[in-house]
Amino acid sequence: MLFRSLARNAQQFYVFILASFGQRETLLARLVGQVGAQETHRIAAHLKASLRLCPSLAGECFWSGSPHLWGDRPARFELHPMAAAEKAGSAPPLASDALRLDLASRLASGDIRYRLAIQRHVDDRCTPIEDASVDWPHDVSPPVGIATLTIPAQDILTPEGEAQRRLVEGLAFNPWNAPAPFRPLGSLNRM
């Protein structure tokens, strides 16, 4: 599992997005022209290691690509499933709504829980704030559990569940809505 961004900073992310427009076969050539061969190789290796089908949201790890202030120190967030995501088998894996149907099947039979942890900033070499492509090693900055996120058992396929889905999809999630002691840090967040 890669807990880092493919882009080092906001400028590189922007260049990658622009290079992504056009034919897939010429993406790497376009990137070489913008960021050089070494960075293109690093980005391609990151994509190869991280792009895969997601079988279930209940088994996925989530993380903040860039750090946030955590009181008086920078930290990154990690969200890990607390139980193994056994097969629910509610939809073919390539169906457009497979993740939603899988989640509905799991929530119909019980809660889904995640462990929320933070990784504290150590120094700019091991845990850089401005280079989001660097993984913060767990042996240098061990994750510290701070909370449990529980998605309660429910039927999300009912009319009430669909109404909730539409409400959530209409919301704007923005890390800058955080209070000042938890504000986002790094160029990717500033972008």
Salt bridges, closest charged atoms under 4 A:
GLU39 OE1 - ARG8 NE 2.92
GLU39 OE1 - ARG42 NH2 2.96
GLU60 OE1 - ARG52 NH2 3.03
GLU78 OE1 - HIS80 NE2 2.90
GLU78 OE2 - HIS138 NE2 2.81
ASP97 OD2 - ARG100 NH2 3.71
ASP102 OD2 - ARG106 NE 2.75
ASP111 OD2 - ARG113 NH2 3.16
ASP124 OD1 - HIS121 NE2 3.12
GLU130 OE1 - ARG190 NH2 2.99
ASP131 OD2 - ARG8 NH1 2.72
GLU162 OE2 - ARG100 NH1 3.22
GLU162 OE1 - ARG165 NH2 2.78
GLU169 OE1 - ARG165 NH1 2.92
